[in-house]
């Protein structure tokens, strides 16, 4: 491990987030980073082409007004309820700094998005983790305690388990003195967004990304929905860090994606249908698959370890993700839902590994 006398004390303490691998392998079946298997729609591509020109010498709109208006219209809110950033990870980073650093600890699940403890280390946020249930679910009752904030993904990652909107509202009704952040990166693949609750609960912040259901991981666009005082807090941090987080291409492509409802619905329903078949196929091969509301599944085999299966799939140029820690989830693989063809290749490879005839 490299250490330097020039590093600050904060950097010396950090354990950075490890992103999913982006391997350079020919003919790869890439099912490890939850990207959408289908590209952006033609309206997005047309909008991106329209940005190529002399205007690139000018800065983009620092407030992303047209994009915020498009997002607000989609969710039935006003532009002052919308904050946009360079991917939902940047939006989350600003959220930790602006809204979640208090004397009482921040609460989040013990098995969840591993960027959360990284942000806590970066910004000096005290936190406590809350254990998932035996069936890997979030139990709202466990969060009904004094806290400096609450954050979790819904559906949760990497488990994919979805919390019903009624349970979210029960938490909001009970937890009125601190911010509740819902990280809804995967909500469009099976759940009901809490965006409709924003106008009723001043402590609620809902965070979305265009990387998943909108097929724009390469543009890096995320946003938050909340009441104006929460949005103002995020804006203050943003304007103290980077006044121009979204370039002209990102804004143009994101606007087109938010407005192309037909393509969005077609692609997300295709992913959901493929997920259903993939679950059925894996269960027939002896896998336990947790119920998923995301564009990925979390699966373990009765007799073969997650690490072993991941390695053997890699030998066949199929990449899935394995988490060796915590030990409780080490038997699992997280598998992104690809195209029907990619998922068929995955299932065929697993049959070969298991020595099971089709």
Secondary structure, DSSP 8 states (H G I E B T S, - for coil): ----TTS-HHHHH------------TT-EE-SS---SS---HHHHHHHHTT-SGGGGS---TT-HHHHHHHHHHHT--GGGEEEESHHHHHHHHHHHHHS-SSS-EEEESSS-THHHHHHHHHT--EEEE---TTS---GGGG-S--SEEEEESS-TTT-----HHHHHHHHHH--SS-EEEE-TTGGGT---GGGGTTT-TTEEEEEESSSTTS-TTT--EEEE--HHHHHHHHHHHHTT-S--S-HHHHHHHHHHHH-HHHHHHHHHHHHHHHHHHHHHHHHTTEEE---SSSEEEEEESSS-HHHHHHHHHHTTEE-B----SGGGTTEEEEE---HHHHHHHHHHHHHHHT---
